[in-house]
Amino acid sequence: MCPGMAFGLANIELPLASLLFHFDWQWVGPCSAKLDMTEAFGLTARRKDQLLLQPLLRVPLLGV
C-alpha cells in the first residue's frame, strides 16, 4: 500500500463532502426519464454521456 494513499484520500474526501453538504444538486438535462446510464469502455468504465449538474446553495459558505 502506498504511503501517500491516506493523504490522497483525504484530499478527495474532504472537498467532496463539503460540496455535498453545502449544495443541493439539480440535474440539467432534457428530461429526467431519459437519463442515459450506458458506459463507454476504455482504461476505466465511465459514462458515455456527461452528467451535467447545477449546484444550488443550501448552507451558506463561511469565509466567502
C-alpha positions as protocol buffer text, in pm:
chain_id: "A"
residue {
  index: 1
  type: MET
  ca { x: 0 y: 0 z: 0 }
}
residue {
  index: 2
  type: CYS
  ca { x: 126 y: 345 z: -94 }
}
residue {
  index: 3
  type: PRO
  ca { x: 222 y: 574 z: 198 }
}
residue {
  index: 4
  type: GLY
  ca { x: 57 y: 871 z: 25 }
}
residue {
  index: 5
  type: MET
  ca { x: -275 y: 690 z: -11 }
}
residue {
  index: 6
  type: ALA
  ca { x: -423 y: 831 z: 312 }
}
residue {
  index: 7
  type: PHE
  ca { x: -315 y: 1182 z: 210 }
}
residue {
  index: 8
  type: GLY
  ca { x: -468 y: 1142 z: -135 }
}
residue {
  index: 9
  type: LEU
  ca { x: -796 y: 1009 z: 4 }
}
residue {
  index: 10
  type: ALA
  ca { x: -820 y: 1298 z: 249 }
}
residue {
  index: 11
  type: ASN
  ca { x: -761 y: 1545 z: -34 }
}
residue {
  index: 12
  type: ILE
  ca { x: -1054 y: 1396 z: -226 }
}
residue {
  index: 13
  type: GLU
  ca { x: -1297 y: 1306 z: 53 }
}
residue {
  index: 14
  type: LEU
  ca { x: -1299 y: 1638 z: 241 }
}
residue {
  index: 15
  type: PRO
  ca { x: -1372 y: 1867 z: -58 }
}
residue {
  index: 16
  type: LEU
  ca { x: -1630 y: 1620 z: -190 }
}
residue {
  index: 17
  type: ALA
  ca { x: -1803 y: 1605 z: 150 }
}
residue {
  index: 18
  type: SER
  ca { x: -1803 y: 1986 z: 162 }
}
residue {
  index: 19
  type: LEU
  ca { x: -1964 y: 2009 z: -183 }
}
residue {
  index: 20
  type: LEU
  ca { x: -2230 y: 1753 z: -91 }
}
residue {
  index: 21
  type: PHE
  ca { x: -2305 y: 1927 z: 240 }
}
residue {
  index: 22
  type: HIS
  ca { x: -2328 y: 2288 z: 118 }
}
residue {
  index: 23
  type: PHE
  ca { x: -2513 y: 2233 z: -210 }
}
residue {
  index: 24
  type: ASP
  ca { x: -2823 y: 2065 z: -346 }
}
residue {
  index: 25
  type: TRP
  ca { x: -2766 y: 1936 z: -698 }
}
residue {
  index: 26
  type: GLN
  ca { x: -3017 y: 1979 z: -979 }
}
residue {
  index: 27
  type: TRP
  ca { x: -2984 y: 1775 z: -1296 }
}
residue {
  index: 28
  type: VAL
  ca { x: -2959 y: 1991 z: -1609 }
}
residue {
  index: 29
  type: GLY
  ca { x: -3097 y: 1782 z: -1892 }
}
residue {
  index: 30
  type: PRO
  ca { x: -3390 y: 1750 z: -2130 }
}
residue {
  index: 31
  type: CYS
  ca { x: -3595 y: 1502 z: -1924 }
}
residue {
  index: 32
  type: SER
  ca { x: -3520 y: 1306 z: -1609 }
}
residue {
  index: 33
  type: ALA
  ca { x: -3686 y: 996 z: -1758 }
}
residue {
  index: 34
  type: LYS
  ca { x: -3425 y: 990 z: -2034 }
}
residue {
  index: 35
  type: LEU
  ca { x: -3114 y: 975 z: -1816 }
}
residue {
  index: 36
  type: ASP
  ca { x: -2875 y: 756 z: -2015 }
}
residue {
  index: 37
  type: MET
  ca { x: -2660 y: 533 z: -1795 }
}
residue {
  index: 38
  type: THR
  ca { x: -2472 y: 350 z: -2073 }
}
residue {
  index: 39
  type: GLU
  ca { x: -2099 y: 311 z: -2025 }
}
residue {
  index: 40
  type: ALA
  ca { x: -1810 y: 388 z: -2257 }
}
residue {
  index: 41
  type: PHE
  ca { x: -1531 y: 138 z: -2208 }
}
residue {
  index: 42
  type: GLY
  ca { x: -1165 y: 225 z: -2214 }
}
residue {
  index: 43
  type: LEU
  ca { x: -897 y: 203 z: -1950 }
}
residue {
  index: 44
  type: THR
  ca { x: -1177 y: 254 z: -1695 }
}
residue {
  index: 45
  type: ALA
  ca { x: -1555 y: 227 z: -1721 }
}
residue {
  index: 46
  type: ARG
  ca { x: -1709 y: 572 z: -1747 }
}
residue {
  index: 47
  type: ARG
  ca { x: -2038 y: 725 z: -1857 }
}
residue {
  index: 48
  type: LYS
  ca { x: -2092 y: 755 z: -2230 }
}
residue {
  index: 49
  type: ASP
  ca { x: -2257 y: 1098 z: -2194 }
}
residue {
  index: 50
  type: GLN
  ca { x: -2161 y: 1366 z: -1945 }
}
residue {
  index: 51
  type: LEU
  ca { x: -2375 y: 1420 z: -1636 }
}
residue {
  index: 52
  type: LEU
  ca { x: -2444 y: 1793 z: -1605 }
}
residue {
  index: 53
  type: LEU
  ca { x: -2547 y: 1918 z: -1262 }
}
residue {
  index: 54
  type: GLN
  ca { x: -2627 y: 2267 z: -1136 }
}
residue {
  index: 55
  type: PRO
  ca { x: -2531 y: 2347 z: -775 }
}
residue {
  index: 56
  type: LEU
  ca { x: -2794 y: 2522 z: -564 }
}
residue {
  index: 57
  type: LEU
  ca { x: -2662 y: 2677 z: -242 }
}
residue {
  index: 58
  type: ARG
  ca { x: -2824 y: 2512 z: 59 }
}
residue {
  index: 59
  type: VAL
  ca { x: -2597 y: 2607 z: 351 }
}
residue {
  index: 60
  type: PRO
  ca { x: -2402 y: 2937 z: 335 }
}
residue {
  index: 61
  type: LEU
  ca { x: -2026 y: 2902 z: 295 }
}
residue {
  index: 62
  type: LEU
  ca { x: -1825 y: 3053 z: 580 }
}
residue {
  index: 63
  type: GLY
  ca { x: -1546 y: 3293 z: 493 }
}
residue {
  index: 64
  type: VAL
  ca { x: -1657 y: 3354 z: 135 }
}
